């Protein structure tokens, strides 16, 4: 997925997800902010390649019982900016979103509200 991502003072088209290396397929789309520095894949980007990722919101799924998807957005804004980091892989800018633990209101939904 391509997205315009703010890198410094300009927007750049970038692809969501860092490639997995080795036998694993797919991409890594998120990095936990609490542990990103411990992961070699994210360390340099965390220190020098930060970006802002515009979106209309994000999704979380319940973690107990039936899997239900909830969409979170800002009620009075069409844009929600998320923290991200980026790097270049094979001449292509790619980014991941920095995540953290859910706050109280979101945690209540993903642990069982309906």
SVG drawing of the C-alpha trace seen along z (x, -y; Angstrom):
<svg xmlns="http://www.w3.org/2000/svg" viewBox="-22 -22 43 42">
<polyline fill="none" stroke="black" stroke-width="0.4" points="0.0,0.0 1.3,-3.4 0.8,-6.4 2.0,-10.0 4.2,-10.2 5.6,-13.4 9.4,-13.1 10.9,-16.3 9.2,-19.2 8.0,-17.2 5.6,-14.5 7.0,-11.4 5.1,-8.4 6.1,-5.4 5.1,-1.7 3.6,-0.5 5.7,2.3 9.3,3.3 10.2,6.5 10.8,9.6 14.2,11.2 14.9,14.9 12.3,17.5 9.3,15.4 6.9,14.0 5.0,10.7 5.9,7.4 6.1,6.0 3.6,3.1 4.0,1.9 6.8,1.4 6.2,1.3 7.6,-2.0 8.6,-0.5 10.9,2.1 11.8,0.6 15.2,-0.4 16.1,3.2 15.3,4.5 18.1,4.1 15.5,3.7 14.1,0.5 17.0,-1.0 18.6,-3.3 15.2,-4.5 14.0,-5.3 17.0,-7.6 17.1,-9.3 14.2,-8.5 11.0,-9.5 7.8,-10.4 4.2,-11.4 1.7,-9.0 -1.7,-10.6 -4.8,-8.4 -8.5,-8.6 -8.3,-6.4 -7.2,-3.0 -8.7,0.4 -8.5,2.6 -10.0,6.1 -11.5,7.6 -9.1,10.0 -11.7,12.2 -14.5,14.1 -15.8,13.4 -13.4,11.3 -15.0,7.9 -13.3,5.0 -13.6,1.4 -12.6,-1.8 -11.2,-4.7 -10.9,-8.2 -10.9,-11.8 -14.5,-13.0 -13.9,-16.6 -11.1,-15.9 -10.8,-14.1 -7.1,-13.4 -5.3,-11.5 -1.5,-11.6 0.4,-8.6 4.0,-8.3 6.1,-6.3 9.7,-5.4 11.0,-4.8 13.9,-3.3 14.9,-2.5 14.8,1.1 15.9,1.8 15.5,-1.9 12.0,-2.1 11.0,-4.2 9.0,-2.0 7.5,-2.9 6.0,-1.2 3.7,-2.8 4.9,-3.1 2.4,-1.6 2.0,-1.5 -0.3,0.1 -4.0,-0.8 -5.2,-3.6 -8.1,-2.9 -11.0,-3.7 -9.6,-1.6 -8.5,1.2 -12.1,1.5 -13.4,2.1 -10.8,4.6 -11.1,6.7 -14.8,7.3 -17.2,4.4 -19.9,4.7"/>
</svg>
